[in-house]
Amino acid sequence: MLISKRFLWFLVVAPLGLAAGAQAQEEAVPDDLPVVEVELSQVGTLMGVITHPQVEPKTAERAFRDLVELGPLATDELVAIYQDDEETDHRSWVAARALAKIGGAAATGALLEGIHTGRFIERIGAASALGIIKGDDARLALEEALFDPGMEVRATAADSLAEIGHQGSSVALARALGHPENFHRGRSLPVRGHIVVALGRTGGETAIEALVAVLEEDDESLRAMAVKALEESTGANPVGSPGNGSTCSQAEVNAWQAWWLTHSSARVQAVEGDGA
């Protein structure tokens, strides 16, 4: 005799269901049964809000502030998220920024490690976050990151060095400006614009000399950025009107080159006078 599969399923499942129902009726829940509340991780909850694609920006910003306000208590969990290769790029990025805002040795240590050895999103997250932390260790790590294989990491490192604005970084920035990795077929890659802006923020003789050299290049937009950076780093305006940052005339180039010639000559005379 053939028995249908549906009938077999009924024979197996139905008695189980009936037994379970009968047992439920017989057993009453004790009044003194302890209730255990499982508290969700605050870090996990807030990260879920911040990174949810349908959450409004203001809500995400408020959740991020709440995350930072948790302080060092959130550090370990944020480090785990930041370093987890299985995490999404968005969550890793948010974790890096939160660690920078919270600060402390553990947070800084994770970011300093990540900028050198992490996957791409860890490196770029650290490059951004270390600009918030500042400090000598952060600055030196960012100077090294100017030569990272990833152009986006190099650009982010330059942006962070611009935020820090330490004159000592001008040497590494000037070297990175002429590095072969920042050119393609003889033309400037966008990262050089980030470096030019950073040189304007760090200032100093090394920065000024590197920016004046840019004025001899063919890339007009980069020359225009160099003019703005020179204005910022020197406080001078030999043209008589501020540059617009996007176009650059030959008159502007000539004026700044003449200014540099006068400036460098005066500097040499000052050094010789001190030596005498």
Buried (B, 14 or more C-beta within 10 A) or exposed (E): EEEEEEEEEEEEEEEEEEEEEEEEEEEEEEEEEEEEEEEEEBBEBBBBBBBEEEBEEEEBEBBBEBBBEBEEEBBEBBBEBBBEEEBEBBBBBBBBBBBBBBBEEBBBEBBBBBBEEBEBBBBBBBBBBBBBBBEEBBBBBBBEBBBBEBBBBBBBBBBBBBBBBBBBBBBBBBBBBEBEBBEEEEEBBEBBBBBBBBBBBBBBEBBBBBBBBBBEEEBEBBBBBBBBBBBBBBEBBBBEEEBEBEEBBEEBBEBBBEBBEEBBEEEEEEEEEEEE
